[in-house]
Amino acid sequence: MKAADIDQAVAIIAAHLGRALSLEDLDGGLLAYSAHQATADRVRTNFLLSKLVPPDVSTWQLSHGIATAVKPVPVPANAGLGMLGRVCVPLLARGFRVGYLWVLQLDDELEPGAILAELRVVRPEMDSLAEMLLNRTSADSDGRRVRETQFLAACFGDRDAVVAVGGWPGVHGRGPWRLATLLERGDTATRNPAESSLLQRLSALHATLGINAVLFSAGTETHAVLLLQDAIDGVDESEILRRFGLEVSRRGGQAASPALLGLSEPFSDLRRLPGAYAEARSAVQAGWVDAQLGALVSFRGIGVYQFLAVDGRDVSPGESTLYSELRELDRNGELLPVLELLYDKDGSVADVAEQLHLHRTSIYNRLGRIRSLIGVDPLGGQARLELHLALKAERWAGRPRL
């Protein structure tokens, strides 16, 4: 998609409306504007010169709900900013936010009603413009889709696809590699599979722009997948995570929520791609069920979840007699959380008391109750191993299926 095509689309809409228009991306950057200059204010003039919305203007615009709106939003004049009234048209392609089209009111126009009525006439042109902006990322181009399909097939073990990916110029000779999965924590239940897959693809693509250690990205219905150079550092990983959460929020038109990144072990042979994909999925699933692992989770660091994640293995916490008895008797949910924290904190009563905001005496009392209920010391070797594994199996059962 060429910039000239977008310029022409904006010019066509401006000709229909007979008004000054400007088109901006989700970051407030200028993409195109109309040559129609019957009306201009200080904000428009500065925007065309600087090509970026200043913070004070952005704050005023966002305060009227444009970031989550799906219909045109009137934004009233602001004399302090030197700003006439205007209407913001959120541009959405297949349900996803791709930019904003701004329509300026005339100098003597006090209400936006006329603009809102006129916009109905150019709805098809605005929809076409939104599609152009979507394609502009190349995430929806035919070539990109073919490569993503091939990459995901390689991750699932297709041998021909693995060979093909190994021959890509951006991948060949750039190992060792890692695989990463990105997972949002937001509500995905309302999206259909096609919408969700597109959101993951777009968000991953934009979250990794300019980060050279990211060699490729793809999206599935539930998560995004990244092929990384092993040399990637924690700073870049944190930046990807931050950007991904932001992209999902603003493109999906939903409140921002934390995201998770799961990392595989390094590998030097692309035939290890399916195994690395399994590791990255397991890491992000473990991060989902166990918050103490953090938002950046490596497969190496997930501990016992490595064993629970083995394909075909289904460990039920109910297989532990001690755990089953204790769960049934812990009707108020006071004992099991304390016990799990004690195990995770290496038996430090002081650390557990501090985290739960309880007195140490309360922790000792609960330990005594557990001991009397199950008839063994929960901190003893065999009982501790059995109960700790059962507690983690209970968590693992609540993982998202990827």
WOMOMO-V158144 format. One record per pair of residues at least 6 apart in sequence whose ideal C-beta (glycine too) atoms are under 8 Angstrom apart, sorted by the first residue. I is the first residue (numbers start at 1). J is the second residue. D is the distance in whole Angstrom. If there is no record, write none. Layout:
BEGIN
i:I j:J d:D
i:I j:J d:D
END
This chain:
BEGIN
i:1 j:132 d:6
i:1 j:135 d:5
i:1 j:136 d:4
i:3 j:31 d:8
i:3 j:32 d:7
i:5 j:132 d:6
i:6 j:23 d:7
i:6 j:31 d:6
i:6 j:32 d:5
i:6 j:129 d:7
i:6 j:132 d:6
i:6 j:133 d:7
i:6 j:136 d:7
i:7 j:32 d:5
i:9 j:32 d:8
i:9 j:125 d:7
i:9 j:128 d:6
i:9 j:129 d:5
i:9 j:132 d:6
i:10 j:21 d:6
i:10 j:23 d:5
i:10 j:32 d:4
i:10 j:33 d:7
i:10 j:34 d:6
i:10 j:101 d:8
i:10 j:129 d:7
i:11 j:34 d:6
i:11 j:35 d:7
i:12 j:125 d:6
i:13 j:21 d:6
i:13 j:34 d:8
i:13 j:101 d:7
i:13 j:122 d:5
i:13 j:125 d:5
i:13 j:126 d:7
i:13 j:129 d:7
i:14 j:20 d:7
i:14 j:21 d:5
i:14 j:34 d:3
i:14 j:35 d:8
i:14 j:36 d:5
i:15 j:36 d:8
i:16 j:118 d:8
i:16 j:121 d:7
i:16 j:122 d:5
i:16 j:125 d:7
i:17 j:103 d:7
i:17 j:115 d:8
i:17 j:118 d:5
i:17 j:119 d:8
i:17 j:122 d:7
i:18 j:36 d:7
i:18 j:38 d:7
i:19 j:34 d:8
i:19 j:36 d:6
i:19 j:38 d:7
i:19 j:39 d:7
i:19 j:103 d:5
i:19 j:104 d:6
i:19 j:106 d:8
i:19 j:115 d:7
i:19 j:118 d:8
i:20 j:33 d:8
i:20 j:34 d:6
i:20 j:36 d:5
i:20 j:37 d:6
i:20 j:38 d:7
i:20 j:39 d:5
i:20 j:40 d:6
i:20 j:44 d:7
i:20 j:103 d:8
i:20 j:104 d:4
i:21 j:33 d:6
i:21 j:34 d:4
i:21 j:36 d:7
i:21 j:101 d:6
i:21 j:102 d:7
i:21 j:103 d:6
i:21 j:104 d:7
i:22 j:30 d:7
i:22 j:32 d:8
i:22 j:33 d:4
i:22 j:34 d:7
i:22 j:44 d:7
i:22 j:47 d:6
i:22 j:48 d:7
i:22 j:101 d:8
i:22 j:102 d:5
i:22 j:104 d:8
i:23 j:30 d:7
i:23 j:31 d:5
i:23 j:32 d:4
i:23 j:33 d:7
i:23 j:99 d:6
i:23 j:100 d:7
i:23 j:101 d:5
i:23 j:102 d:8
i:23 j:129 d:8
i:24 j:30 d:6
i:24 j:31 d:6
i:24 j:47 d:8
i:24 j:53 d:6
i:24 j:99 d:6
i:24 j:100 d:5
i:24 j:102 d:7
i:25 j:31 d:6
i:25 j:99 d:5
i:25 j:133 d:8
i:26 j:97 d:7
i:26 j:98 d:7
i:26 j:99 d:7
i:26 j:100 d:8
i:26 j:250 d:5
i:26 j:251 d:7
i:28 j:52 d:6
i:28 j:53 d:4
i:28 j:58 d:6
i:29 j:51 d:6
i:29 j:52 d:6
i:29 j:53 d:8
i:30 j:47 d:6
i:30 j:48 d:7
i:30 j:51 d:4
i:30 j:52 d:7
i:31 j:99 d:7
i:31 j:133 d:8
i:33 j:48 d:6
i:38 j:106 d:7
i:39 j:84 d:7
i:39 j:104 d:5
i:39 j:105 d:7
i:39 j:106 d:5
i:39 j:107 d:6
i:40 j:104 d:7
i:41 j:82 d:6
i:41 j:83 d:6
i:41 j:84 d:4
i:41 j:104 d:7
i:42 j:81 d:7
i:42 j:82 d:3
i:42 j:83 d:7
i:43 j:57 d:6
i:43 j:81 d:6
i:43 j:82 d:6
i:43 j:83 d:4
i:43 j:84 d:8
i:44 j:104 d:6
i:46 j:54 d:7
i:47 j:53 d:6
i:47 j:57 d:8
i:53 j:61 d:7
i:56 j:81 d:6
i:57 j:81 d:6
i:57 j:83 d:7
i:60 j:75 d:7
i:60 j:78 d:6
i:60 j:81 d:6
i:60 j:83 d:7
i:61 j:75 d:6
i:61 j:88 d:7
i:64 j:73 d:6
i:64 j:74 d:8
i:64 j:75 d:5
i:64 j:76 d:8
i:64 j:88 d:8
i:65 j:73 d:6
i:66 j:73 d:5
i:66 j:75 d:7
i:66 j:88 d:5
i:66 j:90 d:6
i:66 j:100 d:7
i:67 j:250 d:6
i:67 j:253 d:8
i:68 j:253 d:5
i:68 j:254 d:8
i:69 j:88 d:7
i:69 j:90 d:5
i:70 j:90 d:6
i:70 j:92 d:6
i:70 j:253 d:7
i:71 j:90 d:7
i:72 j:87 d:5
i:72 j:88 d:7
i:72 j:89 d:5
i:72 j:90 d:8
i:72 j:115 d:8
i:72 j:116 d:6
i:72 j:119 d:6
i:73 j:87 d:7
i:73 j:88 d:5
i:73 j:90 d:7
i:74 j:85 d:7
i:74 j:86 d:8
i:74 j:87 d:5
i:74 j:88 d:8
i:74 j:112 d:4
i:74 j:115 d:8
i:74 j:116 d:7
i:75 j:85 d:7
i:75 j:86 d:5
i:75 j:87 d:7
i:75 j:88 d:6
i:76 j:85 d:5
i:77 j:83 d:6
i:77 j:84 d:5
i:77 j:85 d:4
i:77 j:105 d:8
i:84 j:104 d:6
i:84 j:105 d:6
i:84 j:107 d:7
i:85 j:105 d:4
i:85 j:109 d:7
i:85 j:110 d:8
i:85 j:111 d:8
i:85 j:112 d:6
i:86 j:102 d:5
i:86 j:103 d:6
i:86 j:104 d:5
i:86 j:105 d:6
i:86 j:112 d:8
i:87 j:102 d:7
i:87 j:103 d:5
i:87 j:105 d:8
i:87 j:112 d:5
i:87 j:115 d:5
i:87 j:116 d:7
i:87 j:119 d:7
i:88 j:100 d:5
i:88 j:101 d:8
i:88 j:102 d:6
i:89 j:100 d:7
i:89 j:101 d:4
i:89 j:102 d:8
i:89 j:103 d:7
i:89 j:119 d:6
i:89 j:126 d:6
i:90 j:97 d:6
i:90 j:100 d:6
i:91 j:97 d:7
i:91 j:98 d:5
i:91 j:99 d:5
i:91 j:100 d:7
i:91 j:101 d:6
i:91 j:126 d:7
i:91 j:129 d:6
i:91 j:130 d:4
i:91 j:133 d:6
i:92 j:98 d:7
i:92 j:130 d:6
i:93 j:127 d:8
i:93 j:130 d:4
i:93 j:131 d:5
i:93 j:133 d:7
i:93 j:134 d:4
i:94 j:134 d:7
i:94 j:194 d:8
i:94 j:195 d:7
i:94 j:198 d:6
i:95 j:191 d:8
i:95 j:195 d:5
i:96 j:134 d:7
i:96 j:195 d:7
i:96 j:198 d:6
i:96 j:199 d:6
i:96 j:202 d:7
i:96 j:251 d:5
i:96 j:252 d:7
i:97 j:250 d:6
i:97 j:251 d:5
i:97 j:252 d:8
i:97 j:253 d:6
i:98 j:130 d:6
i:98 j:133 d:4
i:98 j:134 d:5
i:98 j:251 d:8
i:99 j:130 d:7
i:99 j:133 d:5
i:101 j:126 d:7
i:101 j:129 d:7
i:103 j:115 d:5
i:103 j:119 d:7
i:105 j:112 d:6
i:105 j:115 d:7
i:119 j:126 d:7
i:134 j:140 d:6
i:134 j:202 d:8
i:135 j:141 d:6
i:137 j:202 d:6
i:137 j:205 d:6
i:137 j:206 d:7
i:138 j:144 d:5
i:138 j:205 d:8
i:139 j:198 d:8
i:139 j:201 d:5
i:139 j:202 d:5
i:139 j:205 d:5
i:140 j:198 d:7
i:147 j:168 d:8
i:147 j:216 d:7
i:148 j:201 d:7
i:148 j:218 d:4
i:148 j:219 d:7
i:150 j:161 d:5
i:150 j:164 d:5
i:150 j:165 d:6
i:151 j:161 d:7
i:151 j:165 d:6
i:151 j:216 d:6
i:151 j:218 d:5
i:151 j:225 d:7
i:151 j:227 d:7
i:152 j:218 d:5
i:152 j:220 d:7
i:152 j:225 d:7
i:153 j:161 d:4
i:154 j:161 d:4
i:154 j:162 d:4
i:154 j:164 d:7
i:154 j:165 d:5
i:154 j:270 d:7
i:154 j:273 d:5
i:154 j:274 d:8
i:155 j:179 d:7
i:155 j:225 d:6
i:155 j:273 d:6
i:155 j:274 d:6
i:155 j:277 d:4
i:156 j:274 d:6
i:156 j:277 d:7
i:157 j:274 d:4
i:162 j:270 d:6
i:162 j:271 d:6
i:162 j:273 d:6
i:165 j:171 d:6
i:165 j:227 d:8
i:165 j:270 d:6
i:165 j:273 d:7
i:166 j:172 d:6
i:166 j:270 d:5
i:168 j:216 d:8
i:170 j:215 d:5
i:170 j:216 d:7
i:171 j:177 d:8
i:171 j:215 d:6
i:171 j:216 d:7
i:171 j:227 d:7
i:171 j:270 d:8
i:174 j:215 d:6
i:174 j:229 d:6
i:175 j:229 d:8
i:175 j:230 d:7
i:175 j:267 d:8
i:175 j:268 d:5
i:175 j:270 d:8
i:176 j:229 d:8
i:176 j:230 d:4
i:176 j:266 d:5
i:176 j:267 d:6
i:176 j:268 d:4
i:177 j:215 d:7
i:177 j:227 d:6
i:177 j:228 d:6
i:177 j:229 d:6
i:177 j:230 d:6
i:177 j:266 d:7
i:177 j:267 d:6
i:177 j:268 d:8
i:177 j:270 d:7
i:177 j:276 d:8
i:178 j:228 d:5
i:178 j:229 d:8
i:178 j:230 d:5
i:178 j:232 d:7
i:178 j:263 d:6
i:178 j:264 d:5
i:178 j:265 d:7
i:178 j:266 d:6
i:178 j:267 d:7
i:178 j:276 d:7
i:178 j:280 d:8
i:179 j:225 d:7
i:179 j:226 d:7
i:179 j:227 d:6
i:179 j:228 d:7
i:179 j:263 d:8
i:179 j:264 d:4
i:179 j:273 d:7
i:179 j:276 d:4
i:179 j:277 d:5
i:179 j:279 d:7
i:179 j:280 d:5
i:180 j:225 d:7
i:180 j:226 d:4
i:180 j:228 d:6
i:180 j:237 d:8
i:180 j:240 d:8
i:180 j:261 d:6
i:180 j:262 d:6
i:180 j:263 d:5
i:180 j:264 d:7
i:180 j:280 d:6
i:181 j:223 d:5
i:181 j:224 d:7
i:181 j:225 d:6
i:181 j:226 d:8
i:181 j:261 d:7
i:181 j:262 d:5
i:181 j:277 d:8
i:181 j:280 d:4
i:181 j:281 d:5
i:181 j:283 d:7
i:181 j:284 d:5
i:181 j:402 d:7
i:182 j:200 d:8
i:182 j:203 d:8
i:182 j:204 d:6
i:182 j:207 d:7
i:182 j:223 d:6
i:182 j:224 d:4
i:182 j:225 d:8
i:182 j:226 d:7
i:182 j:240 d:7
i:182 j:241 d:7
i:182 j:244 d:5
i:182 j:259 d:6
i:182 j:260 d:7
i:182 j:261 d:6
i:182 j:284 d:8
i:183 j:222 d:7
i:183 j:223 d:5
i:183 j:224 d:8
i:183 j:259 d:6
i:183 j:260 d:5
i:183 j:261 d:8
i:183 j:262 d:7
i:183 j:284 d:5
i:183 j:287 d:8
i:183 j:288 d:7
i:183 j:400 d:7
i:183 j:402 d:7
i:184 j:223 d:8
i:184 j:244 d:7
i:184 j:245 d:7
i:184 j:248 d:5
i:184 j:257 d:6
i:184 j:259 d:5
i:185 j:257 d:5
i:185 j:258 d:5
i:185 j:259 d:7
i:185 j:260 d:7
i:185 j:288 d:8
i:186 j:248 d:7
i:186 j:249 d:8
i:186 j:252 d:7
i:186 j:254 d:6
i:186 j:255 d:7
i:186 j:257 d:4
i:187 j:254 d:7
i:188 j:196 d:6
i:188 j:222 d:7
i:191 j:199 d:7
i:191 j:252 d:8
i:193 j:221 d:5
i:196 j:221 d:5
i:196 j:222 d:7
i:197 j:219 d:5
i:197 j:220 d:6
i:197 j:221 d:5
i:198 j:219 d:7
i:199 j:219 d:7
i:199 j:248 d:6
i:199 j:251 d:6
i:199 j:252 d:6
i:200 j:219 d:3
i:200 j:220 d:6
i:200 j:221 d:7
i:200 j:222 d:8
i:200 j:223 d:6
i:200 j:224 d:5
i:201 j:217 d:8
i:201 j:218 d:7
i:201 j:219 d:3
i:201 j:224 d:7
i:202 j:219 d:8
i:202 j:247 d:7
i:202 j:251 d:6
i:203 j:219 d:8
i:203 j:224 d:7
i:203 j:244 d:6
i:203 j:247 d:4
i:203 j:248 d:5
i:203 j:251 d:6
i:204 j:217 d:4
i:204 j:218 d:7
i:204 j:219 d:6
i:204 j:224 d:4
i:204 j:225 d:8
i:204 j:226 d:7
i:204 j:244 d:7
i:204 j:247 d:8
i:205 j:217 d:6
i:206 j:243 d:7
i:206 j:247 d:5
i:207 j:217 d:8
i:207 j:240 d:5
i:207 j:243 d:4
i:207 j:244 d:4
i:207 j:246 d:8
i:207 j:247 d:5
i:208 j:214 d:4
i:208 j:217 d:5
i:208 j:226 d:7
i:208 j:240 d:6
i:208 j:243 d:8
i:211 j:232 d:8
i:211 j:236 d:5
i:211 j:239 d:7
i:211 j:240 d:6
i:212 j:229 d:8
i:213 j:228 d:6
i:213 j:229 d:4
i:213 j:231 d:6
i:213 j:232 d:4
i:213 j:233 d:8
i:213 j:236 d:6
i:214 j:226 d:6
i:214 j:227 d:7
i:214 j:228 d:6
i:214 j:232 d:7
i:214 j:236 d:8
i:214 j:240 d:7
i:215 j:227 d:5
i:215 j:228 d:7
i:215 j:229 d:6
i:216 j:226 d:7
i:216 j:227 d:4
i:217 j:224 d:6
i:217 j:225 d:7
i:217 j:226 d:5
i:217 j:227 d:8
i:218 j:224 d:7
i:218 j:225 d:5
i:219 j:225 d:7
i:220 j:402 d:8
i:222 j:400 d:7
i:222 j:401 d:8
i:222 j:402 d:5
i:223 j:281 d:8
i:223 j:284 d:7
i:223 j:402 d:6
i:224 j:244 d:7
i:225 j:277 d:7
i:225 j:280 d:7
i:226 j:240 d:8
i:230 j:266 d:4
i:234 j:296 d:7
i:237 j:261 d:6
i:237 j:263 d:8
i:237 j:296 d:6
i:238 j:296 d:7
i:240 j:261 d:7
i:241 j:259 d:6
i:241 j:260 d:8
i:241 j:261 d:5
i:241 j:295 d:6
i:241 j:296 d:7
i:244 j:259 d:5
i:244 j:261 d:8
i:245 j:256 d:6
i:245 j:257 d:7
i:245 j:258 d:6
i:245 j:259 d:4
i:246 j:256 d:7
i:248 j:254 d:8
i:248 j:257 d:8
i:248 j:259 d:7
i:249 j:255 d:7
i:249 j:256 d:4
i:249 j:257 d:7
i:258 j:295 d:6
i:259 j:295 d:7
i:260 j:284 d:5
i:260 j:287 d:5
i:260 j:288 d:6
i:260 j:295 d:5
i:260 j:297 d:7
i:261 j:284 d:7
i:261 j:295 d:7
i:261 j:296 d:5
i:261 j:297 d:7
i:262 j:279 d:8
i:262 j:280 d:5
i:262 j:281 d:7
i:262 j:282 d:7
i:262 j:283 d:3
i:262 j:284 d:3
i:262 j:285 d:7
i:262 j:286 d:8
i:262 j:287 d:6
i:262 j:297 d:5
i:262 j:298 d:8
i:262 j:299 d:7
i:263 j:279 d:8
i:263 j:280 d:6
i:263 j:283 d:6
i:263 j:296 d:7
i:263 j:297 d:7
i:263 j:298 d:4
i:263 j:299 d:7
i:264 j:275 d:8
i:264 j:276 d:4
i:264 j:277 d:7
i:264 j:279 d:4
i:264 j:280 d:4
i:264 j:283 d:7
i:264 j:299 d:6
i:265 j:276 d:7
i:265 j:279 d:6
i:265 j:298 d:8
i:265 j:299 d:6
i:265 j:300 d:6
i:267 j:273 d:8
i:267 j:275 d:8
i:267 j:276 d:5
i:278 j:309 d:8
i:278 j:311 d:7
i:279 j:299 d:4
i:280 j:299 d:7
i:281 j:402 d:5
i:282 j:299 d:6
i:282 j:302 d:7
i:282 j:305 d:7
i:282 j:306 d:7
i:282 j:309 d:4
i:283 j:297 d:4
i:283 j:298 d:6
i:283 j:299 d:5
i:283 j:301 d:8
i:283 j:302 d:6
i:284 j:297 d:6
i:284 j:402 d:7
i:285 j:305 d:8
i:285 j:309 d:7
i:285 j:396 d:8
i:285 j:399 d:4
i:285 j:400 d:6
i:285 j:402 d:7
i:286 j:293 d:6
i:286 j:297 d:6
i:286 j:302 d:4
i:286 j:305 d:4
i:286 j:309 d:7
i:286 j:396 d:8
i:286 j:399 d:8
i:287 j:293 d:5
i:287 j:294 d:7
i:287 j:295 d:7
i:287 j:297 d:4
i:287 j:302 d:8
i:288 j:399 d:6
i:288 j:400 d:6
i:289 j:395 d:4
i:289 j:396 d:6
i:289 j:398 d:5
i:289 j:399 d:5
i:290 j:302 d:8
i:290 j:305 d:7
i:290 j:392 d:8
i:290 j:395 d:6
i:292 j:344 d:6
i:293 j:301 d:7
i:293 j:302 d:6
i:299 j:306 d:7
i:302 j:309 d:8
i:303 j:392 d:8
i:304 j:388 d:8
i:304 j:389 d:6
i:304 j:392 d:5
i:305 j:392 d:7
i:305 j:396 d:6
i:307 j:313 d:7
i:308 j:315 d:6
i:308 j:392 d:7
i:308 j:393 d:6
i:308 j:396 d:5
i:309 j:396 d:8
i:315 j:389 d:7
i:315 j:393 d:5
i:315 j:396 d:8
i:316 j:393 d:7
i:316 j:397 d:8
i:317 j:323 d:5
i:317 j:324 d:8
i:317 j:327 d:8
i:317 j:390 d:4
i:317 j:391 d:7
i:317 j:393 d:4
i:317 j:394 d:4
i:317 j:397 d:7
i:318 j:324 d:5
i:319 j:390 d:8
i:320 j:386 d:5
i:320 j:387 d:7
i:320 j:389 d:7
i:320 j:390 d:4
i:322 j:374 d:5
i:322 j:376 d:7
i:322 j:378 d:8
i:322 j:383 d:6
i:322 j:386 d:6
i:322 j:387 d:6
i:322 j:390 d:8
i:323 j:386 d:7
i:323 j:387 d:6
i:323 j:390 d:4
i:323 j:391 d:7
i:323 j:394 d:8
i:325 j:373 d:7
i:325 j:374 d:6
i:326 j:335 d:7
i:326 j:336 d:7
i:326 j:339 d:8
i:326 j:370 d:7
i:326 j:373 d:6
i:326 j:374 d:6
i:326 j:387 d:7
i:327 j:336 d:7
i:329 j:335 d:8
i:329 j:373 d:5
i:330 j:336 d:5
i:334 j:366 d:6
i:335 j:366 d:6
i:335 j:369 d:6
i:335 j:370 d:5
i:335 j:373 d:8
i:336 j:391 d:7
i:337 j:356 d:8
i:338 j:352 d:6
i:338 j:356 d:7
i:338 j:363 d:6
i:338 j:366 d:5
i:338 j:367 d:8
i:339 j:367 d:8
i:339 j:370 d:6
i:339 j:378 d:6
i:339 j:387 d:6
i:339 j:391 d:7
i:340 j:388 d:8
i:340 j:391 d:5
i:341 j:351 d:8
i:341 j:352 d:5
i:341 j:355 d:6
i:341 j:356 d:7
i:342 j:348 d:8
i:342 j:349 d:7
i:342 j:352 d:5
i:342 j:363 d:8
i:342 j:367 d:8
i:342 j:379 d:7
i:343 j:384 d:7
i:343 j:387 d:7
i:343 j:388 d:4
i:343 j:391 d:7
i:345 j:351 d:4
i:345 j:352 d:6
i:345 j:355 d:8
i:347 j:379 d:6
i:349 j:360 d:5
i:349 j:363 d:5
i:349 j:364 d:7
i:350 j:360 d:7
i:352 j:358 d:8
i:352 j:363 d:6
i:353 j:359 d:6
i:353 j:360 d:5
i:353 j:362 d:7
i:353 j:363 d:5
i:356 j:363 d:8
i:367 j:378 d:7
i:367 j:379 d:7
i:370 j:378 d:5
i:371 j:377 d:6
i:371 j:378 d:6
i:374 j:383 d:8
i:376 j:383 d:5
i:377 j:383 d:6
i:378 j:384 d:6
i:378 j:387 d:6
END
